[in-house]
Amino acid sequence: MSKYTPLRDYMAAVPDEVLEFSLSFEKIEELLNSRLPQKAERDREWWSNEVNGRDPQPAAWRQAGWLVKFVELPERWVKFWRDGKNSDKLS
């Protein structure tokens, strides 16, 4: 189980009619029951949608059917939008 499984599960439970939503870093940390890595606080690349096998966090939101649309580092929030393909959506 990945550290980001609780985030994936939370996002997978968002109703299908919701096309985008935002989460504060604080809410994500609450879901994970731990702090985000420092890189998440300072590097937009950490919030990439690329699944390259190294980073587990994009796999979490992509498996739940979401993509990062925008991240606001100074204000500590991220906006997600529903992946139109939903190819990785959990059953």
N, C-alpha and C positions, 0 to 999 in steps of 0.2 A: 504494500500500500504506500502510495506517494504521500509526502507531506501535504500536497495540494488536493488530495482526494476530498476533504470536506468542502473546499471551494468548488470543485467540480460538481459535487452532489447538490450544493446550494443552487448553483447556476442551472443545473439540469432541471430543477424543480420550478423554475420561473415559468409562469403560464405561457403557452404558445402564442397568445395574442400580444404579448409584450415583445416589441421589436428592438428596444434598446433600454438600457438602464445604467445607472452609475453606482459605484461602490466606493466608499472612502477606504483609505488604507487601514484606518482603525477597524472598520467592519471586516475587512479581509483578515486582519490580524486576529480579530475575535473568532472568526470561523476556523482559522488555522491553530488557534490557541498558542500562537507564538508570533514574534515580530517578523516582519518582512526583512529580507537581507538588505544590507546597506546599499547594494547595487540597485535595488528596486527604488530606493529613495533618490538616487542621483543620475541614473542612466536610463533613458527612454528605451534603449535597446532591450533591456530586461523585459519590457512589456511587449516585445515582438510577438507576432502571430506565427512565426516560423517554428515548425516542429522539426528539429534537427537531431533529435536523439540525446542531446546533452542536457537540455533544460526542461525540467518537468512542468514548469508553470504554464507554458503555452499549450501543452498537451491537455492540461486540466480544463482550460476554458474552451479549447477546440473540441474536446470530447463531449462537452456539455452543449455544443452547438453555438458557441459564441466566438466573436473576434473582438480584439481591442480596437476601438474606434479612435480614442483620444486619451492621453494621460496628462494630468496636470500635476507635475512633480512638486512645485512649491506649496500648492494647496492640498496635496496628498489625496487625490481621487482619480478614478479611472472610469471611462465610459465604455461600455460594451455594446455591440449590436449583434443581432442574430445572424448567424452564418446562413446565407440563403441555401447553401448546399445541404447543410445538416448531415453530411455524410458520416460524421463521427458521433452523432447524437446517440446518447445512451438509450436503451430500450426501457 
